[in-house]
Amino acid sequence: MDWRVQATLGAAAVLALLLGWAIIARMIAPQSNTSRSRFDAILVLGTSADMDGNPTPDQLSRVTEAVHEYQRGVAPRLILSGGAVANRFVEAEVMARTAEAEGIPASAIVLEPHARDTMQNACFAERIMLQRGWRSAEVISTPSHLPRAAMILDRLPLEWSVHPAPPLAPESAAYQRGAATVETLKTLRYLLWARWTEHCTP
């Protein structure tokens, strides 16, 4: 067999093994490290607003679910995390406007407007919480995002539980597959690289 064919097959096998590792890691990712049903805060992980500064469907679903959890008494405040990543609009600020429009008082909203990825969402929110003496959080994001977020959260000195934000409208199978594929690749990057090189420093 030609060496180039062997090299191609070998590379494909390695890639398949790595992707399998990421898929399994997502399947066994923890969902919490506590039995709490009430928390100091509800942490909403950011995602970009649209180019006009309006919440995207993913962002709206996360905030709406956080509002529902607040109204259920899960926590007395929201921490909204996310900077201006994909465009000039700060994710936390857009989410705050949405939360207030849905009935959350401004006094119950804490902004973390600098995070540019999930690692920073967790780290910067942790910093805010420790400074204020808060030790527990329910963490809300879209279902495909939460396994990777949980891997990051599991390394922090907080009590936490993840909570999925269901879509507000039906999603196509193609969209769901695409979201799962992107998150699998991001999980692989985290396992291979980010968890060793990116660090939380409260």
Buried (B, 14 or more C-beta within 10 A) or exposed (E): EEEEEEEEEEEEEEEEEBBEBBBEBBEEBEEBBBEBEEBBBBBBBBBBBBEEEEBBBBBBBBBBBBBBBBEEEBBBBBBBBBBBBEEEBBBBBBBBBBBBEBEBEEEBBBBBBBBBBBBBBBBBBBBBBBEEEBBBBBBBBBBBBBBBBBBBBBEBEBBBBBBBBEBEEEBEEEEEEEBBEEBBEBBBEBBEEBBEEEEBEE
